[in-house]
Amino acid sequence: MGMDVYGKNPTSKNGEYLRQSVWGWRPLWNYACDIGKLDETLRKHGHCNDGAGLETQEECDKLANILQEHIDSGHCKAYEERYLEEKAKADIWNNHIYALQSLLREYANKEAGKENVAPVDYNKHHRELWDKTQNLENNLPKYPFSEAYIKEFILFLRDCGGFSIR
């Protein structure tokens, strides 16, 4: 599953189409909305495949210029580095959660007298514990952020003539 971003009036191949996984799109779009000060309605709809986007090349140039300024100043690279630090912390946290889930899986399998019991088939107590551990997982590692994604988006913005997220 992904986000397909189509240029409305492309002037080059770069402006015709941008594809990003749904996982990679979210942090890219959030960064663009934060840096570009895009409104909350556009931010929200930009995470859907409902056709939201910027209407004109002028709007796209403005966003591209702001994003480029943040690349040139080192802000975007610093943001990526902080993001990776937070991801590393989340990975460590999640490894602890996965260890708990592994222990819980062992107990549930032992109680059921068979291997590979699915959490949906756990007894009530084990299922509640499983659900609680699921809710503790930090999802940040699922959503990659990269300055390279921003650079690719800038290339698209420069030549798209407005865009629609589908």
Buried (B, 14 or more C-beta within 10 A) or exposed (E): EEBEBBBBEBEEEBBBBBEBEEBBBBBBBBBBBEBBEBEEEBBEBBBEBEEBBBEEBEBBBBBBBBBBEBBEEEBBBEBBEEBEEBBEEBEEBBEEBEEBBEEBBEBBBEEBEEEEBEBEEBEEEBBEBBEEBEEEBBEBBBBBBBBEBBBBBBBBBBBBBBBBBE
